[in-house]
């Protein structure tokens, strides 16, 4: 394991798991209820990292503050909650990473902005994630990413100093939170990435284009 790293923390959606098919499915199911045609999956996938705000915004062209937004957001979340694990799965290439951490006795955990209402059943329903040492959700602490508190809470629960942790995520907020927490950061180039700044501009310590590249980086002396 790279010198000084005692724990690895991961974002959930787009980093550890591919939940985009189920989230896109929820958006299109809600569009169907409103008599609208389905949007292409390729159009919806990049917005998964922006959560319900991004999905509803793309699917219905509304933003927080618009009068229909809250009702559409709540309907979207209810639709998603009814079908959390239809196609969602751990990225196959992430399995060797988790296995390597387990073999080296390096604890790992999950820090997500996903509300516990959704994150807990998703993680519990994916056996490949059962070795996770901690799960911090968007409502576990008083703040969500990019605030550092969720990451600091994860480090506390693992009894590892933040400076000895690395955080891996596929969104600018992940890198901002990791840096603010004093952790090393890795940008997950295989993730959803959104439609904001270029990943090269996020300021991560390392950009991994694939889980295999992440594993090589972690194993460097």
MDAnalysis code that builds the backbone (N, CA, C; Angstrom):
import MDAnalysis as mda
import numpy as np

u = mda.Universe.empty(663, n_residues=221, atom_resindex=np.repeat(np.arange(221), 3), trajectory=True)
u.add_TopologyAttr("name", ["N", "CA", "C"] * 221)
u.add_TopologyAttr("resid", np.arange(1, 222))
u.add_TopologyAttr("resname", ["UNK", "UNK", "UNK", "UNK", "UNK", "UNK", "UNK", "UNK", "UNK", "UNK", "UNK", "UNK", "UNK", "UNK", "UNK", "UNK", "UNK", "UNK", "UNK", "UNK", "UNK", "UNK", "UNK", "UNK", "UNK", "UNK", "UNK", "UNK", "UNK", "UNK", "UNK", "UNK", "UNK", "UNK", "UNK", "UNK", "UNK", "UNK", "UNK", "UNK", "UNK", "UNK", "UNK", "UNK", "UNK", "UNK", "UNK", "UNK", "UNK", "UNK", "UNK", "UNK", "UNK", "UNK", "UNK", "UNK", "UNK", "UNK", "UNK", "UNK", "UNK", "UNK", "UNK", "UNK", "UNK", "UNK", "UNK", "UNK", "UNK", "UNK", "UNK", "UNK", "UNK", "UNK", "UNK", "UNK", "UNK", "UNK", "UNK", "UNK", "UNK", "UNK", "UNK", "UNK", "UNK", "UNK", "UNK", "UNK", "UNK", "UNK", "UNK", "UNK", "UNK", "UNK", "UNK", "UNK", "UNK", "UNK", "UNK", "UNK", "UNK", "UNK", "UNK", "UNK", "UNK", "UNK", "UNK", "UNK", "UNK", "UNK", "UNK", "UNK", "UNK", "UNK", "UNK", "UNK", "UNK", "UNK", "UNK", "UNK", "UNK", "UNK", "UNK", "UNK", "UNK", "UNK", "UNK", "UNK", "UNK", "UNK", "UNK", "UNK", "UNK", "UNK", "UNK", "UNK", "UNK", "UNK", "UNK", "UNK", "UNK", "UNK", "UNK", "UNK", "UNK", "UNK", "UNK", "UNK", "UNK", "UNK", "UNK", "UNK", "UNK", "UNK", "UNK", "UNK", "UNK", "UNK", "UNK", "UNK", "UNK", "UNK", "UNK", "UNK", "UNK", "UNK", "UNK", "UNK", "UNK", "UNK", "UNK", "UNK", "UNK", "UNK", "UNK", "UNK", "UNK", "UNK", "UNK", "UNK", "UNK", "UNK", "UNK", "UNK", "UNK", "UNK", "UNK", "UNK", "UNK", "UNK", "UNK", "UNK", "UNK", "UNK", "UNK", "UNK", "UNK", "UNK", "UNK", "UNK", "UNK", "UNK", "UNK", "UNK", "UNK", "UNK", "UNK", "UNK", "UNK", "UNK", "UNK", "UNK", "UNK", "UNK", "UNK", "UNK", "UNK", "UNK", "UNK", "UNK", "UNK"])
u.atoms.positions = np.array([
    [0.845, -1.194, 0.000],
    [0.000, 0.000, 0.000],
    [0.880, 1.242, 0.000],
    [0.451, 2.264, -0.727],
    [1.217, 3.508, -0.813],
    [1.551, 3.990, 0.591],
    [2.769, 4.454, 0.766],
    [3.262, 4.826, 2.090],
    [2.329, 5.812, 2.783],
    [1.965, 5.511, 4.022],
    [1.168, 6.413, 4.840],
    [-0.324, 6.212, 4.746],
    [-0.813, 5.471, 3.765],
    [-2.254, 5.250, 3.636],
    [-2.688, 4.106, 4.546],
    [-3.612, 4.399, 5.453],
    [-4.107, 3.401, 6.384],
    [-5.576, 3.061, 6.163],
    [-6.260, 3.842, 5.324],
    [-7.669, 3.566, 5.022],
    [-8.022, 4.233, 3.701],
    [-8.960, 3.625, 2.982],
    [-9.427, 4.167, 1.712],
    [-10.938, 4.363, 1.796],
    [-11.378, 5.551, 1.463],
    [-12.802, 5.883, 1.471],
    [-13.258, 6.132, 0.045],
    [-14.469, 5.675, -0.260],
    [-15.004, 5.791, -1.609],
    [-16.341, 6.513, -1.605],
    [-16.562, 7.322, -2.630],
    [-17.917, 7.754, -2.960],
    [-18.670, 6.502, -3.412],
    [-19.989, 6.571, -3.445],
    [-20.783, 5.388, -3.793],
    [-21.159, 5.379, -5.276],
    [-22.124, 6.206, -5.661],
    [-22.628, 6.204, -7.035],
    [-21.567, 6.709, -8.014],
    [-21.254, 5.908, -9.008],
    [-20.300, 6.312, -10.026],
    [-18.864, 6.009, -9.688],
    [-18.609, 5.632, -8.437],
    [-17.255, 5.287, -8.015],
    [-17.177, 3.811, -7.661],
    [-18.000, 3.393, -6.708],
    [-18.076, 1.970, -6.350],
    [-19.149, 1.240, -7.144],
    [-20.282, 1.885, -7.316],
    [-21.411, 1.198, -7.953],
    [-21.919, 1.954, -9.174],
    [-22.494, 1.207, -10.103],
    [-23.161, 1.787, -11.258],
    [-24.658, 1.748, -10.993],
    [-25.175, 2.850, -10.483],
    [-26.602, 2.970, -10.169],
    [-27.353, 3.758, -11.230],
    [-26.636, 4.222, -12.249],
    [-27.258, 5.071, -13.272],
    [-28.453, 4.416, -13.960],
    [-28.402, 3.112, -14.285],
    [-29.566, 2.529, -14.955],
    [-30.853, 2.644, -14.140],
    [-30.772, 2.443, -12.832],
    [-31.980, 2.527, -12.008],
    [-32.424, 3.973, -11.803],
    [-31.468, 4.895, -11.669],
    [-31.830, 6.304, -11.515],
    [-32.417, 6.856, -12.813],
    [-31.826, 6.490, -13.935],
    [-32.372, 6.911, -15.226],
    [-33.744, 6.292, -15.442],
    [-33.893, 5.045, -15.016],
    [-35.186, 4.383, -15.137],
    [-36.262, 5.092, -14.339],
    [-35.900, 5.573, -13.149],
    [-36.866, 6.300, -12.328],
    [-37.268, 7.610, -13.000],
    [-36.290, 8.295, -13.587],
    [-36.587, 9.561, -14.268],
    [-37.515, 9.330, -15.461],
    [-37.230, 8.301, -16.233],
    [-38.065, 8.040, -17.407],
    [-39.440, 7.501, -17.027],
    [-39.525, 6.741, -15.936],
    [-40.831, 6.273, -15.469],
    [-41.710, 7.463, -15.072],
    [-41.078, 8.455, -14.430],
    [-41.830, 9.648, -14.030],
    [-42.218, 10.473, -15.254],
    [-41.326, 10.548, -16.234],
    [-41.689, 11.245, -17.474],
    [-42.886, 10.557, -18.142],
    [-42.882, 9.229, -18.134],
    [-43.993, 8.495, -18.738],
    [-45.310, 8.819, -18.048],
    [-45.261, 8.963, -16.713],
    [-46.466, 9.303, -15.972],
    [-47.013, 10.673, -16.368],
    [-46.118, 11.532, -16.876],
    [-46.520, 12.872, -17.303],
    [-46.717, 12.946, -18.812],
    [-46.767, 11.770, -19.459],
    [-47.026, 11.733, -20.884],
    [-45.858, 12.152, -21.748],
    [-44.646, 12.054, -21.195],
    [-43.450, 12.454, -21.933],
    [-42.669, 11.231, -22.394],
    [-42.002, 11.362, -23.513],
    [-41.195, 10.259, -24.045],
    [-39.930, 10.076, -23.206],
    [-39.405, 8.869, -23.221],
    [-38.180, 8.563, -22.481],
    [-36.999, 9.318, -23.074],
    [-36.089, 9.761, -22.186],
    [-34.844, 10.384, -22.624],
    [-33.791, 9.298, -22.823],
    [-32.858, 9.496, -23.733],
    [-31.788, 8.507, -23.921],
    [-30.967, 8.338, -22.650],
    [-30.619, 7.086, -22.366],
    [-29.802, 6.796, -21.180],
    [-28.508, 7.603, -21.200],
    [-27.902, 7.743, -22.355],
    [-26.632, 8.464, -22.470],
    [-26.760, 9.926, -22.060],
    [-27.958, 10.459, -22.165],
    [-28.198, 11.850, -21.771],
    [-28.388, 11.968, -20.265],
    [-28.973, 10.950, -19.650],
    [-29.258, 10.984, -18.217],
    [-28.044, 10.596, -17.365],
    [-27.231, 9.675, -17.848],
    [-26.138, 9.122, -17.038],
    [-25.205, 10.172, -16.437],
    [-24.753, 11.184, -17.209],
    [-23.815, 12.135, -16.620],
    [-24.384, 12.934, -15.456],
    [-25.709, 12.999, -15.347],
    [-26.327, 13.826, -14.312],
    [-26.564, 13.076, -13.009],
    [-26.250, 11.789, -12.964],
    [-26.514, 10.999, -11.764],
    [-25.792, 11.581, -10.554],
    [-24.569, 12.058, -10.757],
    [-23.802, 12.609, -9.639],
    [-24.433, 13.834, -9.021],
    [-25.321, 14.500, -9.750],
    [-25.997, 15.688, -9.231],
    [-27.251, 15.333, -8.443],
    [-27.523, 14.026, -8.281],
    [-28.639, 13.586, -7.454],
    [-29.998, 13.935, -8.038],
    [-30.995, 13.980, -7.158],
    [-32.371, 14.238, -7.595],
    [-32.482, 15.591, -8.279],
    [-31.732, 16.567, -7.785],
    [-31.778, 17.897, -8.397],
    [-31.383, 17.831, -9.873],
    [-30.292, 17.126, -10.158],
    [-29.832, 17.037, -11.531],
    [-30.738, 16.203, -12.408],
    [-31.231, 15.086, -11.852],
    [-32.072, 14.200, -12.654],
    [-33.413, 14.856, -12.985],
    [-34.022, 15.468, -11.982],
    [-35.307, 16.135, -12.207],
    [-35.110, 17.358, -13.104],
    [-33.990, 18.045, -12.903],
    [-33.713, 19.215, -13.725],
    [-33.613, 18.863, -15.199],
    [-32.911, 17.762, -15.488],
    [-32.762, 17.352, -16.879],
    [-34.069, 16.777, -17.430],
    [-34.743, 15.971, -16.613],
    [-35.941, 15.286, -17.092],
    [-37.122, 16.223, -17.310],
    [-37.167, 17.322, -16.527],
    [-38.340, 18.199, -16.602],
    [-38.012, 19.675, -16.813],
    [-36.720, 19.998, -16.898],
    [-36.345, 21.382, -17.159],
    [-36.703, 22.340, -16.041],
    [-36.655, 21.863, -14.794],
    [-36.969, 22.717, -13.651],
    [-35.776, 22.759, -12.702],
    [-35.722, 23.800, -11.892],
    [-34.644, 23.984, -10.925],
    [-35.235, 24.219, -9.545],
    [-34.457, 24.006, -8.482],
    [-34.937, 24.343, -7.145],
    [-35.417, 25.794, -7.112],
    [-36.567, 26.001, -6.536],
    [-37.149, 27.332, -6.532],
    [-38.295, 27.465, -7.524],
    [-38.274, 26.646, -8.590],
    [-39.406, 26.617, -9.523],
    [-40.582, 25.920, -8.831],
    [-41.776, 26.385, -9.072],
    [-42.939, 25.863, -8.337],
    [-43.146, 24.360, -8.488],
    [-42.867, 23.727, -9.648],
    [-43.108, 22.275, -9.734],
    [-41.983, 21.428, -9.151],
    [-40.864, 22.040, -8.779],
    [-39.676, 21.254, -8.495],
    [-39.851, 20.286, -7.335],
    [-40.337, 20.757, -6.207],
    [-40.395, 19.913, -5.009],
    [-41.282, 18.693, -5.232],
    [-42.431, 18.892, -5.846],
    [-43.347, 17.769, -6.082],
    [-42.712, 16.760, -7.033],
    [-42.042, 17.249, -8.075],
    [-41.385, 16.347, -9.016],
    [-40.218, 15.613, -8.352],
    [-39.472, 16.324, -7.532],
    [-38.354, 15.685, -6.816],
    [-38.867, 14.587, -5.902],
    [-39.909, 14.864, -5.134],
    [-40.438, 13.859, -4.215],
    [-40.987, 12.655, -4.981],
    [-41.623, 12.899, -6.102],
    [-42.165, 11.802, -6.916],
    [-41.022, 10.980, -7.520],
    [-39.967, 11.653, -7.941],
    [-38.800, 10.950, -8.484],
    [-38.179, 10.057, -7.415],
    [-37.994, 10.579, -6.212],
    [-37.371, 9.803, -5.141],
    [-38.237, 8.602, -4.759],
    [-39.542, 8.787, -4.732],
    [-40.433, 7.666, -4.423],
    [-40.345, 6.602, -5.507],
    [-40.269, 7.026, -6.759],
    [-40.142, 6.084, -7.869],
    [-38.822, 5.318, -7.763],
    [-37.750, 6.031, -7.462],
    [-36.437, 5.389, -7.330],
    [-36.413, 4.413, -6.156],
    [-37.010, 4.814, -5.031],
    [-37.009, 3.961, -3.844],
    [-37.711, 2.637, -4.101],
    [-38.643, 2.627, -5.019],
    [-39.391, 1.401, -5.311],
    [-38.606, 0.437, -6.192],
    [-37.476, 0.892, -6.744],
    [-36.697, 0.043, -7.658],
    [-35.210, 0.371, -7.538],
    [-34.676, 0.201, -6.326],
    [-33.288, 0.588, -6.037],
    [-32.256, -0.352, -6.636],
    [-32.594, -1.617, -6.739],
    [-31.583, -2.627, -7.065],
    [-31.986, -3.500, -8.246],
    [-32.654, -2.904, -9.212],
    [-33.049, -3.664, -10.397],
    [-31.825, -3.963, -11.258],
    [-31.039, -2.931, -11.556],
    [-29.842, -3.102, -12.370],
    [-28.570, -2.597, -11.685],
    [-28.706, -1.961, -10.549],
    [-27.539, -1.419, -9.842],
    [-26.587, -2.527, -9.429],
    [-25.300, -2.306, -9.627],
    [-24.291, -3.314, -9.293],
    [-22.956, -2.637, -9.012],
    [-22.088, -3.345, -8.316],
    [-20.724, -2.861, -8.112],
    [-19.986, -2.959, -9.444],
    [-19.250, -1.899, -9.789],
    [-18.445, -1.962, -11.005],
    [-17.535, -3.185, -10.929],
    [-17.577, -4.021, -11.952],
    [-16.800, -5.269, -11.931],
    [-15.313, -5.012, -11.711],
    [-14.795, -3.947, -12.295],
    [-13.367, -3.666, -12.164],
    [-12.989, -3.126, -10.790],
    [-14.005, -2.787, -9.975],
    [-13.708, -2.345, -8.604],
    [-13.516, -3.524, -7.662],
    [-13.994, -4.701, -8.035],
    [-13.894, -5.858, -7.144],
    [-12.446, -6.215, -6.810],
    [-11.506, -6.229, -7.781],
    [-10.109, -6.505, -7.422],
    [-9.511, -5.461, -6.487],
    [-9.981, -4.215, -6.586],
    [-9.501, -3.171, -5.680],
    [-9.925, -3.487, -4.246],
    [-11.208, -3.810, -4.066],
    [-11.709, -4.127, -2.724],
    [-11.059, -5.396, -2.181],
    [-10.845, -6.368, -3.050],
    [-10.198, -7.616, -2.623],
    [-8.757, -7.362, -2.195],
    [-8.060, -6.487, -2.911],
    [-6.672, -6.181, -2.564],
    [-6.590, -5.466, -1.219],
    [-7.518, -4.546, -0.969],
    [-7.531, -3.855, 0.321],
    [-7.787, -4.834, 1.452],
    [-8.736, -5.734, 1.239],
    [-9.045, -6.742, 2.251],
    [-7.835, -7.628, 2.518],
    [-7.139, -8.037, 1.453],
    [-5.980, -8.918, 1.595],
    [-4.850, -8.240, 2.357],
    [-4.739, -6.920, 2.208],
    [-3.673, -6.180, 2.876],
    [-4.080, -5.700, 4.268],
    [-5.313, -6.004, 4.662],
    [-5.780, -5.576, 5.969],
    [-6.009, -4.086, 6.063],
    [-6.246, -3.455, 4.919],
    [-6.479, -2.006, 4.885],
    [-7.980, -1.743, 4.922],
    [-8.485, -1.106, 5.966],
    [-9.926, -0.855, 6.033],
    [-10.372, 0.117, 4.948],
    [-11.611, -0.068, 4.499],
    [-12.178, 0.854, 3.522],
    [-13.628, 1.132, 3.899],
    [-14.131, 2.243, 3.403],
    [-15.498, 2.615, 3.728],
    [-16.110, 3.487, 2.659],
    [-17.346, 3.892, 2.904],
    [-18.138, 4.618, 1.916],
    [-18.617, 5.937, 2.514],
    [-18.426, 7.017, 1.763],
    [-18.962, 8.324, 2.142],
    [-19.727, 8.861, 0.941],
    [-21.026, 8.991, 1.090],
    [-21.895, 9.383, -0.014],
    [-22.833, 10.503, 0.407],
    [-23.250, 11.305, -0.545],
    [-24.289, 12.294, -0.278],
    [-25.682, 11.697, -0.416],
    [-25.756, 10.441, -0.805],
    [-27.044, 9.750, -0.916],
    [-27.664, 9.638, 0.477],
    [-28.924, 9.984, 0.595],
    [-29.628, 9.890, 1.871],
    [-29.638, 8.440, 2.367],
    [-29.588, 8.252, 3.672],
    [-29.566, 6.904, 4.243],
    [-30.788, 6.080, 3.845],
    [-31.894, 6.753, 3.568],
    [-33.124, 6.087, 3.115],
    [-32.857, 5.240, 1.865],
    [-31.901, 5.674, 1.046],
    [-31.567, 4.960, -0.182],
    [-30.232, 4.223, -0.071],
    [-29.246, 4.874, 0.534],
    [-27.892, 4.299, 0.572],
    [-27.835, 3.012, 1.389],
    [-28.484, 2.992, 2.537],
    [-28.393, 1.813, 3.398],
    [-28.949, 0.556, 2.732],
    [-30.162, 0.604, 2.136],
    [-30.648, -0.614, 1.477],
    [-29.832, -0.991, 0.246],
    [-29.289, -0.012, -0.472],
    [-28.456, -0.333, -1.632],
    [-27.193, -1.065, -1.190],
    [-26.502, -0.521, -0.200],
    [-25.263, -1.156, 0.275],
    [-25.565, -2.526, 0.868],
    [-26.651, -2.623, 1.646],
    [-27.011, -3.905, 2.254],
    [-27.391, -4.942, 1.202],
    [-27.879, -4.486, 0.063],
    [-28.323, -5.407, -0.975],
    [-27.243, -5.828, -1.952],
    [-26.023, -5.329, -1.759],
    [-24.909, -5.673, -2.642],
    [-23.841, -6.402, -1.828],
    [-23.822, -7.729, -1.883],
    [-22.889, -8.509, -1.060],
    [-21.423, -8.120, -1.231],
    [-21.059, -7.606, -2.392],
    [-19.668, -7.232, -2.617],
    [-19.226, -6.069, -1.736],
    [-20.177, -5.389, -1.097],
    [-19.849, -4.248, -0.246],
    [-19.904, -4.579, 1.239],
    [-20.084, -5.846, 1.556],
    [-20.293, -6.193, 2.968],
    [-19.064, -5.953, 3.836],
    [-17.879, -5.863, 3.233],
    [-16.666, -5.641, 4.019],
    [-16.435, -4.174, 4.341],
    [-17.310, -3.300, 3.880],
    [-17.153, -1.869, 4.168],
    [-17.135, -1.631, 5.670],
    [-16.144, -0.875, 6.114],
    [-15.997, -0.634, 7.545],
    [-16.841, 0.501, 8.063],
    [-17.358, 1.338, 7.166],
    [-18.177, 2.473, 7.593],
    [-19.016, 2.934, 6.410],
    [-20.213, 3.415, 6.711],
    [-21.079, 4.022, 5.701],
    [-21.574, 5.352, 6.247],
    [-21.113, 6.424, 5.630],
    [-21.563, 7.764, 5.995],
    [-22.446, 8.269, 4.865],
    [-23.698, 8.610, 5.199],
    [-24.666, 9.042, 4.195],
    [-24.829, 10.554, 4.220],
    [-25.614, 11.068, 3.294],
    [-25.796, 12.502, 3.207],
    [-26.452, 13.117, 4.421],
    [-27.173, 12.317, 5.196],
    [-27.840, 12.816, 6.394],
    [-27.240, 12.264, 7.679],
    [-26.041, 11.671, 7.609],
    [-25.396, 11.137, 8.816],
    [-24.873, 12.261, 9.697],
    [-24.301, 13.277, 9.075],
    [-23.783, 14.427, 9.819],
    [-24.610, 15.659, 9.452],
    [-24.277, 16.767, 10.074],
    [-25.030, 18.006, 9.829],
    [-24.740, 18.595, 8.457],
    [-23.700, 18.111, 7.805],
    [-23.296, 18.660, 6.518],
    [-23.105, 17.536, 5.513],
    [-23.227, 17.875, 4.234],
    [-22.931, 16.948, 3.144],
    [-21.727, 17.481, 2.371],
    [-21.123, 16.620, 1.573],
    [-20.029, 17.081, 0.712],
    [-20.534, 18.214, -0.198],
    [-19.712, 19.240, -0.429],
    [-18.255, 19.306, -0.272],
    [-17.740, 19.676, 1.112],
    [-18.611, 19.773, 2.114],
    [-18.130, 19.999, 3.476],
    [-17.301, 18.791, 3.910],
    [-16.229, 18.990, 4.647],
    [-15.380, 17.856, 5.044],
    [-15.940, 16.985, 6.152],
    [-16.968, 17.425, 6.864],
    [-17.428, 16.704, 8.049],
    [-17.777, 15.233, 7.800],
    [-18.466, 14.877, 6.698],
    [-18.744, 13.449, 6.477],
    [-17.479, 12.604, 6.386],
    [-16.444, 13.138, 5.743],
    [-15.184, 12.403, 5.637],
    [-14.469, 12.328, 6.978],
    [-14.516, 13.403, 7.729],
    [-13.882, 13.397, 9.051],
    [-14.592, 12.414, 9.980],
    [-15.910, 12.329, 9.865],
    [-16.668, 11.367, 10.672],
    [-16.304, 9.936, 10.299],
    [-16.119, 9.678, 9.011],
    [-15.716, 8.338, 8.574],
    [-14.352, 7.976, 9.149],
    [-13.416, 8.926, 9.120],
    [-12.087, 8.673, 9.683],
    [-12.171, 8.398, 11.180],
    [-13.021, 9.163, 11.873],
    [-13.194, 8.934, 13.314],
    [-13.716, 7.527, 13.581],
    [-14.696, 7.097, 12.817],
    [-15.294, 5.777, 13.054],
    [-14.334, 4.639, 12.712],
    [-13.419, 4.896, 11.780],
    [-12.406, 3.887, 11.449],
    [-11.183, 3.998, 12.352],
    [-11.164, 5.030, 13.199],
    [-10.031, 5.285, 14.098],
    [-8.726, 5.458, 13.319],
    [-8.817, 6.205, 12.222],
    [-7.658, 6.503, 11.382],
    [-7.570, 8.014, 11.219],
    [-6.375, 8.557, 11.294],
    [-6.194, 9.995, 11.113],
    [-6.581, 10.387, 9.685],
    [-7.247, 11.529, 9.503],
    [-7.610, 11.953, 8.152],
    [-6.418, 11.992, 7.195],
    [-5.276, 12.401, 7.698],
    [-4.090, 12.494, 6.839],
    [-3.614, 11.134, 6.358],
    [-4.101, 10.066, 6.987],
    [-3.722, 8.708, 6.582],
    [-4.800, 8.062, 5.711],
    [-5.787, 8.865, 5.290],
    [-6.871, 8.367, 4.451],
    [-6.737, 8.914, 3.035],
    [-7.265, 8.177, 2.099],
    [-7.426, 8.666, 0.727],
    [-8.900, 8.561, 0.373],
    [-9.409, 9.583, -0.323],
    [-10.809, 9.574, -0.726],
    [-10.892, 9.534, -2.237],
    [-11.715, 8.618, -2.741],
    [-11.859, 8.400, -4.176],
    [-13.283, 8.776, -4.584],
    [-13.421, 9.674, -5.556],
    [-14.753, 10.079, -5.981],
    [-14.787, 10.580, -7.407],
    [-15.998, 10.669, -7.961],
    [-16.152, 11.029, -9.372],
    [-16.821, 12.379, -9.567],
    [-16.761, 13.237, -8.541],
    [-17.394, 14.548, -8.627],
    [-16.471, 15.585, -8.004],
    [-16.528, 16.803, -8.499],
    [-15.710, 17.883, -7.942],
    [-15.925, 18.019, -6.439],
    [-17.162, 17.831, -5.981],
    [-17.457, 17.953, -4.546],
    [-16.673, 16.934, -3.728],
    [-16.435, 15.763, -4.309],
    [-15.671, 14.732, -3.608],
    [-14.240, 15.200, -3.362],
    [-13.640, 15.759, -4.393],
    [-12.256, 16.206, -4.278],
    [-12.163, 17.400, -3.338],
    [-13.123, 18.304, -3.426],
    [-13.136, 19.462, -2.518],
    [-13.273, 19.007, -1.067],
    [-14.160, 18.037, -0.825],
    [-14.357, 17.534, 0.541],
    [-13.104, 16.837, 1.049],
    [-12.499, 16.010, 0.211],
    [-11.291, 15.304, 0.619],
    [-10.154, 16.247, 0.946],
    [-9.969, 17.242, 0.115],
    [-8.893, 18.202, 0.367],
    [-9.155, 18.981, 1.648],
    [-10.419, 19.387, 1.851],
    [-10.767, 20.141, 3.059],
    [-10.588, 19.302, 4.318],
    [-10.718, 17.985, 4.182],
    [-10.551, 17.081, 5.326],
    [-9.081, 16.723, 5.560],
    [-8.206, 17.167, 4.690],
    [-6.787, 16.854, 4.841],
    [-6.415, 15.471, 4.357],
    [-7.227, 14.917, 3.465],
    [-6.975, 13.581, 2.923],
    [-6.356, 13.694, 1.534],
    [-5.667, 12.640, 1.116],
    [-5.277, 12.557, -0.281],
    [-6.520, 12.207, -1.102],
    [-6.542, 12.660, -2.339],
    [-7.739, 12.506, -3.154],
    [-7.411, 11.883, -4.505],
    [-8.349, 11.052, -4.978],
    [-8.242, 10.446, -6.299],
    [-9.547, 10.706, -7.045],
    [-9.446, 11.247, -8.251],
    [-10.612, 11.459, -9.098],
    [-10.857, 10.209, -9.930],
    [-12.077, 9.687, -9.836],
    [-12.437, 8.440, -10.517],
    [-12.908, 8.745, -11.936],
    [-12.006, 8.579, -12.899],
    [-12.309, 8.930, -14.274],
    [-13.325, 8.032, -14.953],
    [-13.661, 6.907, -14.321],
    [-14.670, 6.002, -14.906],
    [-16.088, 6.359, -14.456],
    [-16.213, 7.387, -13.626],
    [-17.513, 7.697, -13.031],
    [-18.393, 8.579, -13.911],
    [-19.372, 9.212, -13.275],
    [-20.381, 9.976, -14.012],
    [-19.875, 11.360, -14.409],
    [-19.044, 11.972, -13.552],
    [-18.284, 13.197, -13.846],
    [-19.127, 14.446, -14.047],
    [-20.392, 14.329, -14.379],
    [-21.252, 15.500, -14.497],
    [-20.933, 16.333, -15.721],
    [-21.394, 17.566, -15.701],
    [-21.204, 18.456, -16.842],
    [-20.595, 19.773, -16.398],
    [-19.716, 19.711, -15.425],
    [-19.098, 20.924, -14.898],
    [-17.661, 21.073, -15.361],
    [-16.786, 21.352, -14.403],
    [-15.381, 21.555, -14.735],
    [-14.734, 20.271, -15.242],
    [-13.661, 20.451, -15.982],
    [-12.901, 19.292, -16.441],
    [-12.266, 18.601, -15.242],
    [-12.206, 17.285, -15.278],
    [-11.651, 16.523, -14.168],
    [-10.212, 16.935, -13.873],
    [-9.498, 17.378, -14.891],
    [-8.110, 17.812, -14.700],
    [-8.020, 19.083, -13.862],
    [-9.132, 19.805, -13.751],
    [-9.138, 21.067, -13.007],
    [-9.609, 20.908, -11.569],
    [-9.940, 19.699, -11.164],
    [-10.485, 19.498, -9.824],
    [-9.442, 19.635, -8.723],
    [-8.183, 19.412, -9.040],
    [-7.138, 19.512, -8.029],
    [-6.894, 18.235, -7.246],
    [-7.273, 17.095, -7.801],
    [-7.037, 15.813, -7.127],
    [-5.547, 15.483, -7.127],
    [-5.141, 14.701, -6.145],
    [-3.747, 14.255, -6.100],
    [-3.436, 13.309, -7.249],
    [-4.452, 12.581, -7.708],
    [-4.251, 11.638, -8.798],
    [-5.564, 11.468, -9.543],
    [-5.483, 11.319, -10.851],
    [-6.653, 11.004, -11.673],
    [-6.490, 9.576, -12.164],
    [-7.410, 8.707, -11.770],
    [-7.376, 7.310, -12.192],
    [-8.385, 7.129, -13.313],
    [-7.922, 6.747, -14.479],
    [-8.833, 6.553, -15.595],
    [-9.630, 5.267, -15.469],
    [-9.156, 4.347, -14.612],
    [-9.814, 3.055, -14.422],
    [-9.532, 2.555, -13.023],
    [-10.348, 1.625, -12.510],
    [-10.051, 1.020, -11.218],
    [-8.681, 0.332, -11.200],
    [-8.280, -0.241, -12.323],
    [-6.966, -0.889, -12.378],
    [-5.856, 0.124, -12.125],
    [-6.022, 1.321, -12.678],
    [-5.027, 2.369, -12.465],
    [-5.047, 2.843, -11.014],
    [-6.233, 2.889, -10.416],
    [-6.338, 3.220, -9.000],
    [-5.580, 2.219, -8.151],
    [-5.755, 0.931, -8.452],
    [-5.083, -0.117, -7.688],
    [-3.561, 0.003, -7.797],
    [-3.081, 0.272, -8.992],
    [-1.640, 0.455, -9.170],
    [-1.130, 1.623, -8.358],
    [-1.891, 2.719, -8.336],
    [-1.488, 3.898, -7.567],
    [-1.450, 3.588, -6.075],
    [-2.461, 2.870, -5.594],
    [-2.501, 2.519, -4.174],
    [-1.337, 1.620, -3.782],
    [-0.904, 0.761, -4.707],
    [0.130, -0.217, -4.382],
    [1.544, 0.309, -4.554],
    [1.679, 1.516, -5.102],
    [3.003, 2.090, -5.265],
    [3.617, 2.392, -3.903],
    [4.896, 2.100, -3.803],
    [5.598, 2.384, -2.527],
    [5.837, 3.864, -2.361],
])
